[in-house]
Amino acid sequence: METQQEISNSGTKLLQSINAQKFFNKNHPEYARQFSFELYKTVNSKNQFFNHVNHYFDYIKNLNNENNLSGNFSKSRFNGSKVTSNQKLFRKIVVHSFYLFYDMNKSEKNRNLDLPKKKSSFKKNKINFSLEISDHITILEIICLKAHDDKNSLIKLHMSNFELLKSREHLCSEIYNFINSGKYYFQILNFMLTDKGNFPFVNSPKLFEKLAFLGPIHAKSLEEIVDSKDETFFEDTVKILKQLRCYMENFDLFEDFYTNTIRRKAKPEYFYIFRENVKNLFTRLKRENIQKEPIPMSTASIQLKRHLKMRYHQKIIDNHYLNDVAYIIICQHPSLKSTLENFLEKEKDYEELGKWKSLPIEKNPFPQFFPFEDKTGDDLYAEKPGFLALPNAIQVKVCLSNEEITEAIMDIKNANKAGFTIVGFDCEWSPFSANQNVSLIQVSLNNICYIIDAAYGDRELIGKFLEELFSAKHLIKLGIKPKGDIIELLKTFYNVDALYNPTHTLCLTELIRRFNVADSNHFKMENSVDKIAGNIDFIVPNWRDFFSEFNIKKNTKEKDKKDSGSKKNIENKTNKEKSKNHSDRCDQNEDTNGVLEEEHHIDDDYASLNSDILNTTESSTNDKCENEKQVKKEKENLTETNKFDKVITCTGLSRLCKLILGKELEKIEQCSVWDRRPLRISQIRYAALDAEASRMIFLKLEEWGKDLNVDLKKIVFDCSNFTLKKSRFISVEF
C-alpha cells in the first residue's frame, strides 16, 4: 500500500503538470481520462480511494505560493491570479478525476466515453469494489472538511456525476443516518434542504433547527417544503421558528443547544452570525421591507470596468448612462472612484475626468437624486433607424405624487367599466443593489402609458393601484412572462390579494402560439399538413428564415465571446445573465441569482455562501450521449407547428417586435439605474415602450385576425389564468 508521502509526491507532480484547459475541454476527453487514471492508478479499494482524495486535498490546502505551479498550468486560462483560485481549480480536478477513474474502470461497456477506435494510450485497472451511497457521504464529508468556499460547487459536481445519487430516497436516508450519528456540516444539510429532489424525503422540520446553527436557512426552500407537507408539519415548523427566536434572544440557550447538539464550542461571534441569519430569515418569511444592500466589492469593480469598456471601447453606451452606473457604484464603494479617474486619464477624456474629480460623493450608498444633467435635446418620441419608436399618440405620465397615482387608479376603474381593454404591462428594477425591489410599474392602455414610481411612491396607494389592475375582469394584461414580474412585485406588495390570483394576465408568446393554431379561413388544425406551421405561414411566411438568421447571429456572437473568453481567467466570468424572468434580459450581475447575497454561516472556515440552491439534475457522463441522441430524434419528429412553438416560446420582446411589427426594441437602457431620479428621457422612453409594445403587438394580431377570420378576443378569454400561493408564514408571529 502506498504511504501518504508516496501518494503526495506522485499526485503533486501530476497536478503541477496538468493542462487544465485541455482537461476540461470536451474535445479532448482522452486527456482527462488519461490524467484521471494516472492520479488514481494504484487504487484498488475504497479506503485507498478515500486516502487519495484526502491526501490530494491536504496538499492543495497547503499551497501557499504560485511557485508550486508549472508554467503550463500558470499559462492556462483556468489559472487565477490568487492562490485560492488555484486551490479551487485543483480541488475541482481531483473530484472530477475521482468520477472519471471510477466510471472508466467500473463500467463494463464504457458507454458514452467517445473512445477513439485506435487503441487507448493507457490500460484500465479493473477495480473490485463498488461505491455505495454511504461511501459518497464519506466523500461529501471530506469536501466539507477540507475544501474552502467552493464546498457547495464541489458537492454539486460530485452529485451530478454519479447516477446512483439520483435515487434521492436512499440518499436522504443516508444523510439522516449521517446526521443522527452526530456529524453536522452546513453544506450537506443545506443540500438536503435546498435541492428540490430531496423535498419529498424531508420528514422533520428539526433539520431546519440544526441548519440554523450552522448557517442561513433558505426561506423560499423552507416555504416550498412546508407547502408540500401536512398541517402538522407546518405547525411543528412554526414551533421550531419560535424556538429559534428564543435562541437568538438568549446566549445561554444558544450555547447550550450548540454545545450539546452540534458538539462544538460556542463562540460569541457564532451567536452574532446566528442572530443575523435568523433575523434575515424572519424578514423574508414575513415579507417585511428588506433594506437594499450594496453589491459586493468584487462585483462592483467588475461592473464598473465593464461599463467603462462599453463606453470607450465598444461605443455601446454614452456618458449619461455611464455616469449613472459609475455614481451608484462609487456611492456604495467610494474607493472605486480612483479606478474610474485612472481609466478616464488613460483614455485622455480630460473633460469627464475634471467633472469627476470635482464631484462630491454622497455618504448614502443609494442616492435618489443624481448630480447629472440629461442629454440635451433628447425627445421622448425620437426615432432611430431600425428600432421601434414610441407612437406620438401615446401620452406618458410618470406618477410619483399621491394625486398622480390616484388619477391612474381612477383611469383603471373607468377602463374596466367600459369593457374589453388591452393593457401592456411591465416592471423595471435596478441591478445595482442586493435585495432590490421593483422600481417602476408600467401600464399602457387607451393611448396612455402610466409609469408608477414604485421605488419612492406611497406604498399603500400603489398597492390599491395593483389591486384595481389585477382584479379587473375586463382588462387584459399582456407582457413577456408577466408571472415573473408579479413575483417580484410580491416582494414588496405581499398584502395585495389580487397579485396571487390575477385576472386575464397573459404571456404574449402564449397568445401568439394560440393565435397561430386557431382555425381560420387559411388554416385548420385538424387538417394541417406537414409543411404548414399554422396561421403564421400566411402572415409572416419567412419566419423560418427570420429565426435561422437570428440563430446564426447568436452563434457567431457566442463564438466570439468564447474566443475572447479563452484569454481570461475563468474565475472572472461572473457576469452571468440575471433572468428577471424575461427571456431577453441583459447580463448584469454575477452568479445565477444576480447580485450575491452575502449571508454568513458558522463553519470551520466561515466560507461565504455562493449559492443557496444546488441543481443536481444534470445527466451523468454515461447518459449524455443517449440524451443527445434522444433530443436529436425528438427534433426530427417535430411538426412545423411544434418548431414554431419552441422558437416563439423562448423569444424576447425585442425579437417579437421585429417579427410582428418589423422593428426591434432598442435595449440599451434595459439594465440602467432605475432608482435614479429624475429619470432620463431615454429611460422613460424605454420604460413606456416596454409596456406599449405588447399592446402594439396585440393590435397587429387583431388586424391579422380580421383578415384570417380569427377571433382574438375569444382566444384571450380561453387562455387559462395562473395563481400564486400566498406564504402561510406572513400572518404568523414568531
QUIDA-V598052 format. One record per pair of residues at least 12 apart in sequence whose ideal C-beta (glycine too) atoms are under 7 Angstrom apart, sorted by the first residue. I is the first residue (numbers start at 1). J is the second residue. Records with the same first field share a line. If there is no record, write none. Layout:
I->J  J
This chain:
2->42
4->55
7->51  52  55
8->55  59
11->39  55  56  59
12->59
14->38  39
15->90
16->68  69  70  73
17->70  72
18->35  73  93
19->72  76
20->73  76  78  79  89  93
21->76  77  78
23->35  93
24->78
29->113  114
30->116
32->100
33->100  104
34->121  122
35->97
36->97  100  101
37->101  104  122
39->97  101
40->52  97  101
41->125
43->127
44->127  128
45->129
46->129  135
50->138
53->94  98  139  142
54->142
56->94
57->91  94  142  146
58->146
60->87  90  91
61->146
63->83  86  87
64->83
65->83
66->83  86
69->86
77->566  567  568  569  570
78->570
79->569
80->569  571
81->569
84->148
85->571
87->148
88->150
91->147  150  154
92->154  157
95->154  157  158
96->157
99->161  162
102->131
103->621  622
104->124
105->124  125  126  127
106->127
107->622
111->622
112->621  622  623  624  625  626
133->164  170  171  174
134->174
136->162  165
137->174  175  178
139->158
140->155  158  188
141->183  185
143->155
144->185  187  188
148->605  607
149->607  608  610
151->187  607
152->187  610  611  614
153->610
155->187  191  614
156->614  616
159->616
160->616  618
161->620
162->620
163->620  622
168->197  198  201
169->201
172->192  198  201
175->188  192
182->263
184->210  214  262
186->214  215  601  603
189->207  210  211  214
190->211  215
191->614
192->207
193->207  208  211  221
194->218  221  612  613  614
195->613  614  616
197->616  617
199->224  225  228
202->225
205->233  236  237  240
206->240
208->222  237  240
209->240  243  244
210->261
212->244  274  277  278
213->257  258  262  274  602
214->601  602  603
215->277  601  602  603  609
216->277  280  281  599  601  609
217->281
218->612  613
219->281  284  285
221->613
223->727  729
227->725
234->728
238->732
241->734
242->734
244->278
245->734
248->274  275  278
251->271
254->266  271  274
258->270
270->602
273->600  602
274->602
276->600
277->599  600
280->599
282->734
285->727  729
286->729  730
287->491  494  727  730
290->435
291->435
292->366  433  434  435  436
293->433  434  435
294->332  333  365  433
295->332  432  433  434  595
296->596  598
297->333
299->589  590  595  596
300->329  332  333  336
301->336  339
302->574  575  590
303->329
304->326  329  336  339  340
306->575
307->322  325
308->343
312->347
316->668
317->668
319->352
320->372  374  375  680
321->672
323->372
324->370  372  672  673  676
325->432  673
326->340
327->370
328->432  673
329->432
330->361
331->361  362  364  365  367
332->365
334->361
337->361
340->356
341->353  356  357
344->356
359->371
366->433  675
368->456  677
369->677
370->676
374->680  681
375->680  681  682
378->681  682
380->396  681  684  685
384->666
386->663  664
387->663  664  665  666
388->657  661  663  664  665  689  693
390->685  688  689  692
393->447
394->447  449  688  692
395->447  448
396->449  451  684  688
397->448  450  451
398->451  453  679  684
399->450  451  452  453  457
400->453  456  457
402->458  461
405->452  457  458  461  462  465
406->461
408->450  452  465
409->464  465  468
411->448
412->465  468  469  472
413->468
415->445  446  475
416->472  474  475
419->474
420->474  713
421->445  446  474  475  476
422->445  476  478  695  698
423->443  444  445  475  476  477  478
424->444  478  479  691  692  693  694  695
425->443  477  478  479  482  691
426->442  479  485  690  691
427->440  441  485  488  489
428->440  674  687
429->488  674
430->673  674  675
431->578  588  589  594  595  671
432->673
433->595
434->595  597
437->491  492
438->454  488  489  492
439->454  455  674  675
440->452  453  454  674  687
441->454
442->687  688  690  691
443->469  691
444->688  691  692  695
449->688  691  692
451->684  687  688
452->465
455->675
456->677
463->493  495  496
466->489  493  496  498  499
467->496  498
470->498  499  502  503  505
471->498  503
472->503
473->503
475->504
476->504  506  716
477->502  504  505  506
478->506  508  511  694  695  698
479->508  694
480->507  508  582  583  652  653
481->507  581  582  583
482->505  507
483->722
484->580  581  582
485->581
486->499  502  724
487->581  724
490->724
494->730
500->723  724  726
501->723
502->721
503->721
504->716  721
505->721
506->716  719
508->656  694  697
509->648  649  651
510->719
511->715  719
512->648
513->645  648
514->715  719
515->535  701  710  712  715
516->533  534  535  536  644
517->534  641
518->535  710  715
520->535  708  709  710
521->708  709
522->535  538  708
523->535  538
528->641
530->639  640
531->640
532->640
533->640  641  643  644
534->641  644
535->708  710
536->644
538->708
539->704
540->659
543->659
546->659
547->647
550->655
574->590  591
575->587  590
576->590  591  592
578->594
582->652
583->650  651  652
584->652  653  654
585->670
586->667  670  671
588->671
591->610  611
592->611
593->611
596->610
653->665  693
654->667
656->697
657->693  697
660->697  700
661->696  697  700
665->689  693
669->682  683  686
